[in-house]
Amino acid sequence: QQQVKQSPQSLIVQKGGISIINCAYENTAFDYFPWYQQFPGKGPALLIAIRPDVSEKKEGRFTISFNKSAKQFSLHIMDSQPGDSATYFCAASDRSYIPTFGRGTSLIVHP
Amino acid sequence: ETGVTQSPTHLIKTRGQQVTLRCSSQSGHNTVSWYQQALGQGPQFIFQYYREEENGRGNFPPRFSGLQFPNYSSELNVNALELDDSALYLCASSLKGAGNTIYFGEGSWLTVV
């Protein structure tokens, strides 16, 4: 049973465009929602995270939007750059602090 | 760099063999988790160790086992290797009680032939 569903599987955008990746979860006990960025040959690295008491969190060009009633959250990358090309994973965890990951989105930003 | 180091980086094993992967956690971190990441998939939680004891386990069979040492470093052991065990194995460290942030190493690529 996939507890965190992520889409799209792959995404191609032009430099300067907006990249949007969506995730949905089922477990209402989840209370922490991080996004990880993974470059080839590297381990995932925490990019940005949100708790359900806020609907949006912004850090630089990266924004998480959170909809608690719909059990959905999304990552927006503004002014996408070729250096943003990587695989992005959404995740969710409960009080165990053990994240459940989505299947990932491969983002390619064309120059 | 996260300060989490894993070894070896790549290895090839034959079906039925046993493998041991090693991880040194970030300085000051007392909790180590192991994940399996198959090609094109997200990391899947194997187990977590805190104070040298298993502190949570995902849906993996008993042939996946681990250890945590007093210096908080850790080992992942897999017995009776199967072809489907081919994956990137990620170690992550964290400080229990200090929030949800975990820091991943670069992983060990295991190929079972």
Chai-1 contact restraints between the chains, C-beta under 6 A:
chainA,res_idxA,chainB,res_idxB,connection_type,confidence,min_distance_angstrom,max_distance_angstrom,comment,restraint_id
A,Y32,B,N100,contact,1.0,0.0,6.0,A-B,restraint_1
A,K42,B,E106,contact,1.0,0.0,6.0,A-B,restraint_2
A,G43,B,L90,contact,1.0,0.0,6.0,A-B,restraint_3
A,G43,B,F104,contact,1.0,0.0,6.0,A-B,restraint_4
A,G43,B,G105,contact,1.0,0.0,6.0,A-B,restraint_5
A,G43,B,E106,contact,1.0,0.0,6.0,A-B,restraint_6
A,G43,B,G107,contact,1.0,0.0,6.0,A-B,restraint_7
A,P44,B,F104,contact,1.0,0.0,6.0,A-B,restraint_8
A,L46,B,T101,contact,1.0,0.0,6.0,A-B,restraint_9
A,F89,B,G42,contact,1.0,0.0,6.0,A-B,restraint_10
A,S93,B,N100,contact,1.0,0.0,6.0,A-B,restraint_11
A,Y97,B,N100,contact,1.0,0.0,6.0,A-B,restraint_12
A,I98,B,F45,contact,1.0,0.0,6.0,A-B,restraint_13
A,I98,B,G56,contact,1.0,0.0,6.0,A-B,restraint_14
A,F101,B,G42,contact,1.0,0.0,6.0,A-B,restraint_15
A,F101,B,P43,contact,1.0,0.0,6.0,A-B,restraint_16
A,G102,B,G42,contact,1.0,0.0,6.0,A-B,restraint_17
A,R103,B,Q41,contact,1.0,0.0,6.0,A-B,restraint_18
A,R103,B,G42,contact,1.0,0.0,6.0,A-B,restraint_19
A,G104,B,G42,contact,1.0,0.0,6.0,A-B,restraint_20
